[in-house]
Amino acid sequence: MAKNSTKLTKQEKSWILYDWANSGYGIIVVTAVLPIWLVAVGKNAGYSTADTTAFWSYANSLSTFLVAIAAPILGALADYAGFKQRLFTIFTTLGIVGTAGLALVPNNKMWWLLFVFMIANIGYSAANIFYDAFITDVTTDERMDRVSSNGYGFGYLGGVIPFLIFYALRGFMSTTAGVMFGFVLAAAWWLVWTVPMWRNVKQANYLPLPAHPIQEAGSRIVKTVSHIAQYPEIAWFLLAYFFYIDGVNTIFTEASLFGKAVGIDTTTLLTVLLAVQLIAFPFSILYGRLAKKFNTRNVLIGGIIVYVGIALYALFIENAAEFWVLAILVGTSQGGVQALSRAYFGRLVPKDHASEFFGFYNIFGKFSAILGPVLFGAVAQLTGRVQLAAGSLIILFGLGLGIFLALPRLVSKVQAKQPY
């Protein structure tokens, strides 16, 4: 089927299904079960909710930091023939094994739980470098908004199904058994739905394999960085992305602990998180359609502005009803902002160097995921109020929005200074 058809191709569908596959990890491990479980384990160990929030934030930051420093070389290596699939498989397997391994950690070992989580998170984060880069292999520039938005949209729906299974069955188990079941379920879901990606998605754009790939990859990175002025739009977009995606990721990782800290009971919190997933599914796809009508850049700016409002509103959250409003607002824009950012960047990069550039895309995303949780955790620990911690994220959204709004003018200035 031609890629200009209105229907999704087999490769596009298989690529989208990986977002469906790893979203069970996203909602069960990162957003819902593990952070709530950590609060309970932390209390048993004598730690306050604010302290546990800080430890969880630091574990997220450290694991993403390790991926961030490796992202450029991993991305550059993945541009060589055969490497993208190989590296994707290695890190996906690490993530799946780490997720299943969470179920083996005793319920009184908080530090071991955080360590195994970091292993799983490294696999999850690194695999996404190659998954994101595969978008240039499976579709065209014209279809990229749609395919990327469908990936995030169906990813949210794919996260809902294992979460619903967990939600329905946990009442028939002890608390500990229910948590362990959730971890195993997330790992199994991830494994099964990754199979279409492994079977059908191939690297279409690549560089010839050199005699010394690691050395050559390093040289390419140095050359790209030294000639970054040749790519001013990419450079300025990455800086804007660094700030605003930091806020998006931080809200995602801290949502459960925020809810617990403002007094939301576990059942209500799980229901809210489920609702967010259901809301995010149609809105992610809607963002893709709006981008086709109103331009990707304009719709992306609108999504960032929504997040500025979310950060301001978080300052005043005191009860479950207000938390519901906050969650719904997040659900309307989270997937759309992520999807259009990926599609916008995918159009900018040279296709045969896509993995290298997506390595930089991910290093900015991962380093941003270090700053945000540290900011959130530090403010929560210093003030004892998670509302102030969430409100502090307006700094990140404001910086990202300001740079993105100024991007055309900044690019014009750089191009005007370039010799011809």
N, C-alpha and C positions, 0 to 999 in steps of 0.2 A: 504493500500500500504506500502510495506516495506521501511524503511528509507534508504536502500542501493540502491533503485531504482534511475534511472536517473531523474525521474519526482519528482516534489515537492509534499509533502504530504499535506493533507487538513490543518493540524495544521501549517505546515511551511508556506503555503500560507496565512493563517489567521494572523500569526505573522508578516509576511512581510507587510500585508495591514495596520498594525498600523503605520508603518513608512510612508506609503502612506497617512494615515489619518492626522497625526499631522504635516506633512510637509507644509500644507497650513498655519498653524500658523507660522512656521519657516520663510517662505519667505515673507508672507504678513505682519505679525506683527513685527518680529525681524529684518528682513533684509531690507524690502522695504518701506511699507506704513507708519508704525509708526515712524521710525526715520526721514523720510522726513517730515512727518506731524509735528513732534516735532520742526524741524528747523523753520517752519512757525509760529507755536504757540510761540516758544521762541522769535522770532524776534518781534512779537506783544507785548510781555512782556518786551522787551528792552534788551534781551540777545543776545550776538554774537553767531555765529556758533560754535566757539571754546568753549564757555561756555556751550552751549546746548550739544555739544559732550561730555563734561565732565559730565554733569548731567545724560545723557543717560548711560554713562559708569558706573557711580556710582550706578545707579538704577539696572543695570545688575549685578553688583558686590554684592550689598546688598541682592538681591533676591536669587542669587546662594549661597551666604554665609549661609543664613538661611537653605537652603536645605542641604548644605554640612555638617553642624554640626549635622543635624538630620539623614543623610544618613546611618551611621553605625547601629544605633538602628533600623531604618526602614528596612534595609536589613536583619538584624538578625531576626526581627519579621517575615519577609516574608518567612523565611525558615520553619516556622511551618505550619502544614497542614491547608489549606484554607486561610491563611493570605495573600499570594502573590496576589491572585485575588482580595481580598477585598481591600487591600491598593492600588492596581493598579486602581481600579474603583473609589475610593475616590479622588485620586489626578488627574486622568484624567477628572473627572467631575468638579473639581475645576478649572482646566485649561480651559475647554470649557466655563464654566460660566464666568470666568474672561475675556476671549477673547471677548465674546459677550458683556460683560459689558463695554468694551472700547467704544462701539458705543453710550453709554448713557452719556459719559462725555462731557460737553460743550466745544466748540472749543477755549475757552479762559482760560481754567483751566489746565495749564501745570503740576502742581504738582499733581493734582488729576489723570491726565492721567498717570503719572509715577507710582502712587500708585496702580492703577488698573492693569497696566502692570505687576507690581511686583507680584500681586496675581496670574495672569495668568501664569507668568513665574515660580512661585513656583510649581503650579500644573503640568505644562509641564515638568519641570526638575525632580520633584520627581517621576512622573509616569514613566519616562524613567529608573529609577533605577530598577523597577520591570519588565518593558518591556525587558531591556537588560538581566536580569537574567533568563527570560523565555526561552532564546535561548537554555539553557541546558535541558529544558523540551521538546522542540519541535524537536530537531535534534540530530545528533551524532557528535562526534569529527571530523570524516572524512568529514562530510558535512558542518561543521560550517563556513568555509571560504565562501563557495558558498551561503549559506543561509543568512549570515550576509551581504555580498556584495549585494545580491539581495534586502535585506531590504533597504539599503542605496540607491541603484540604483533606485528602484521603488519609494522610498521616494522622490527623486528629481523629478521624473516624476509626482508623485502625487502632488507635490507642484506646478508644472507648470500649471496643468489644472485649479485650482481655480485662479491662478495668471493671466492666459490668460482670464478667464471670467471677472475678475476685470479689466484687461487692456483694454478689448474690450468695456466694458459697462461704464467705468468711464467718457468717453467723452460725454455721454448723461446726465450727472448729474453735479450739482455744485461740487466744490472741496470738500466741507464739506460732502455733501451727498455721494460722491464717496468713501471718506475715511471710513465713517460709514458703507457703503455697504461692503467694504473690510473686516472689522472686523467681521461683521455678517456672511459673506461667509466663512471665515476661521473657525469660531466656528461650523457652520453647517456641513462643510466638515469633520472636526475632529470627530464630533458626529456620522455621518452616517457610516463612514468607520471604526470606532472602533467596530461596532456591530459584525463582524466576529471574532475578537479577544475575545470579551466577550463570544461568543457562543461556540467557538471551541477550544480555547487554555486552557488547564488545567495543574495544577501543578503536574507533575509526580514525582519529587524528593522533599522530604520534611522530616522534623523531626516530631516525635509525639508531639502533643500539650501538654505542661506542665501545671501544676496548676496555675503557675504565669508566663505567657509568657514574660512580660516586664522585670521582675527581672532576669529570666533565659537568656533572650537575652542579657542583660547587662553583665551578668557573662561570656557568650560566647565571647563577644567582648573583654573583659579584658584578657581572656585566649588566644584568637587568637593573640592579640597584644603582650602578654608576651612570646608567643612561635613563634614569627614571623620568627625567625632564621630557623624554620622548613620549611619555605616557601621562601627561599632566591630569587628564580627566580621571584616569585610574588612581593616580596618587591622591588627589583631593577627595575623590569619592571614598577611598579607603580610610582616610582620616575622619571624615564625617561618620562613616559606618562604624569605626572604632568606638565612637562615643555613644551613638544612639542604640546600637545593638547591645552595648554593655547594659544599658537600662532594661532592654527587653529581656535579656538572658537572666539578669538579676531578679527581676520580678518572677520569672519562671521558676528559678531555683529556691526562692525564699517565700513563695506564696503560702505553703502549708505552715511554716513556722510563724509567719505573720498572722495567719488566721488563729493559730493556737494562742499566740501572745495576746490577742485582743479578746480572747475568751470564747472562741468558736469551738463547739464540741466536735469530736472526731466524726460522728455520723453526718452532721451538717457539713463539715469541711469536705468530706468525701463526695457528698452530693453536689456541693458547689463546684468542685473540681471536675466532676462528670459533666455538669452543665456547661462549663467553659469549653470542654472538648467538643460537645455537640454544637455549640454556638460557633466555634472556630471553623468547623468543617464548611458550612455554606459561605461564611464570610471570607475565607481564604480563596475560594473559587470566585466569589464576587469581586474581590480585589483584582484578580486576573482579567475579568471581563471589563471592569472599570478602567483598567490600564489601557486596554485596547481602544476604549472610547475617548478617554481624557488624557492619555499619555502616562507612561510608567512613572516618570519623575513627579508629575503633579499628584498622582494618587499616593505615591510613597511619602511625599511631604505631608499630605493629609493624615496619613497613618502616624507619623511622628508627632504631629500636633495633638492627636488623640492621646498619645502617651504622655505628653506634657500635662494634659488635663488629668490623667490618671495619677501622676505623681503628686499633683497639687491636692487632689481629692483624698489621697491616702493619709494626708496629715490629719484628717478629721474623722477617720474611721473609729467607731467605738462599739459597734454592735453587729449582729449577724445580718440585719437588713442592709446596713451600709456596706458590709463586706460583699453581699450579693451584687450590689450595684457596681462595685469596683471590679468584681470578677467578670461580670457581663461586658463591661467596657474593655477589659483585657481580651476577652474572647473575640470581640469584633475586629481586633486589629493585629493580634500577635502573629498569626499565620500569614496574613497579608503583607505585613512589613517584611517578614523574613523571606517570603517567596519573591516579592518584587525586588528586594535587594539582590538576591541571587540571580534573577533574570537580568536585571539592569547591568550587573557586573559581567555576566556571561556574554552580553553583547559587546562589551568594551574590549575583551581580551583577544589576542591572536589565538586562533583555534589550535594550532599545533604546539602551542605553549600553554594551553589552558590549565593543565594541572599545576604548572609552576606558578601561574598567576593566582589560581585558586589556593595554592599554598600560602601566598601572601594574604589573600582574602581571609583564610582561616587563621593565620597568625594574628591578624588584626582582630578577628572575632574572638579568638581564644585569649589574647592579652586583655581585651576588654572584659572578658569573663573573669579575669583576675581582679581588676580594679573595682568593679561593681560590688561583688560579694564582700571584698575587704572593706569598702566604704560602708556598705550596709551593716556588716558585722561590727565594725568599730563604733559606728554611731549608736547601734543598738546596745552595745556593751557599755559605752560611756554614759549614755543618757538613760538606759533602761526602758526606752520607749521605741517600739518598732515603727510607730507612725512617723517619727522623725527620721528614722533610717530610710523608710520608703520615700518620704518627701525629699530627702537629699538627692534622690536620683534625678530630680529635675535639672540638676547641674549637667548631667550627662546628656539628657535629651535636648537641653537648650544648646549645648555646644555642637552636637551632631546636626541639629536643625539649622543652626546659624551657618555652619560650613557648607551644608548641602544647598542652602538657599543662595549662598555666594559663589557656588561652584562655577557657573558659566563665566562670571567676571574673573575669578581666579585663574581659570584655564586660559582665557583670552590674554591675560597679563603674561603668563608663562610663554605662550606661543609667540607673543609679540617680541619677546626678548631672545627667541631662538634664532640663530644664524641660518640663512638659507643659501 
